[in-house]
Amino acid sequence: MALILHQLYIHTIGSKVIGSISGAEWECVIIADKVYEIDHSSPFSNADRGKFLGIVSGGNIEFRVYTVKSDVEGRYIYCLWDWEGSFYRLVD
């Protein structure tokens, strides 16, 4: 039971803020000086959501950030807000 509560805490209010999200439609994520832009045509689906990384904050809104399982190059992240999620691609 304690393990379940700990995991719940980590994925909600106890999550570490790792970056920021900005733009009129939340299209830009910055994590550790890396810039990601929303990619509506990514080759991934929601089933590719991987490991939880932390939270990005944009004022009074927070998105949960995940790795992308099928992304072998590590160029994508998946951001989830409530039930709505989007893929973001690393900007070169």
Buried (B, 14 or more C-beta within 10 A) or exposed (E): EEEEEEEEEEEEEEBEEBBBBEEEEBBBBBBEEEBBEBBEEBEBEEEBBBEBBBBBBBEEEBBBBBBBEEBEEEBBBBBBBEEEBBBBBBEE
